[in-house]
Amino acid sequence: MLVERIAYLIIGAATAVTLMTLWPVEDNVNVGAKLETSRQLDAMSLHQHPLREIAENLPTPAVNHLMFPDVMGGYNVQIMTRNFTFTPAKINQAVEQNAGHAHIYVNGVKYARIYSNWFHLPSSALTLGDNLIKVTLNGNDHSEWAKDGEAISSTVTMVRMQ
């Protein structure tokens, strides 16, 4: 069982490195926010926070996320950021540029706050079939970091078969 878990970690890490090489997150790119699925999520979201623009003199944060099946159930979500620092001890305090936490949405509904680059999403959070999983970068005050009026986010489709 331990060997199997280690194998999944190695495969997951190799997959993440491969995907990051094939689809690197570039500076000044608003990853995922231009996708039509992201706009659909914003339109149907039941839980929204105001946008907060990144200062023009700072590098723009970016986010990508991957989801790996967990052998014990559910999915492990790996959140990869650039120009962003998770600051869980500063939640609900003064906003700091390029810092804060993340929010994860399932099919447009906020599911949880995330304070690091890994999160476990139980299978029960997903419906059968296609599910849109969105991760946003948020300030300490929960506002969504944005560039040119678009939230900095990443959206993937996860299919739950059963």
Secondary structure, 3 states (H helix, E strand, C coil): CHHHHHHHHHHHHHHHHHHHHHCCCCCCCCCCCCCHHHHHHHHHCCCCCCEEECCCCCCCCEEEEEEEECCCCCEEEEEEEECCEECHHHCCCCCCCCEEEEEEEECCEEEEEECCCEEEECHHHCCCEEEEEEEEEECCCCCEEEECCEECEEEEEEEECC
